[in-house]
């Protein structure tokens, strides 16, 4: 009886370790991206408006 419980525990442990490794591998394989800071975007918009010879237009 104790051998049955030991085998079941080992099988469950192996499954949990396998799923943990699979999850870690997926996480490391994901390509992370970083969005630009909001201040950089605002400065880029301001610079593009200053670069245009006629300035901003209101239509």
C-alpha positions in Angstrom: 0.0 0.0 0.0 2.8 2.5 0.8 4.4 1.7 -2.5 1.3 2.8 -4.4 1.2 6.1 -2.5 4.9 6.6 -3.2 4.5 6.0 -6.9 1.5 8.3 -7.1 3.5 11.0 -5.3 6.5 10.6 -7.6 4.2 10.7 -10.7 2.5 13.9 -9.5 5.9 15.5 -8.7 7.3 14.6 -12.2 4.2 16.1 -13.8 4.4 19.4 -11.8 8.1 19.7 -12.5 7.5 19.1 -16.2 4.7 21.7 -16.4 6.9 24.2 -14.5 9.8 23.8 -16.9 7.4 24.1 -19.9 5.9 27.3 -18.4 9.4 28.8 -17.8 10.5 27.9 -21.3 7.4 29.6 -22.8 8.0 32.7 -20.7 11.7 33.1 -21.7 10.7 32.5 -25.4 8.2 35.4 -25.3 9.5 38.6 -27.1 9.1 41.5 -24.7 8.7 45.0 -26.0 9.0 48.3 -24.3 6.7 51.2 -25.2 8.3 54.7 -25.5 7.9 57.0 -22.6 4.9 59.5 -23.0 7.3 62.5 -22.7 9.3 61.2 -25.7 6.2 60.9 -27.8 5.0 64.4 -26.9 8.5 65.8 -27.7 8.5 64.0 -31.1 5.1 65.6 -31.9 6.3 69.0 -30.8 9.5 68.6 -32.9 7.6 67.5 -36.0 5.3 70.6 -35.7 8.3 72.9 -35.4 10.1 71.4 -38.4 7.2 72.1 -40.7 7.7 75.5 -42.5 4.1 76.6 -42.3 3.5 75.5 -38.7 0.4 73.7 -37.5 -2.7 74.3 -39.6 -6.2 74.5 -38.3 -8.8 73.3 -40.9 
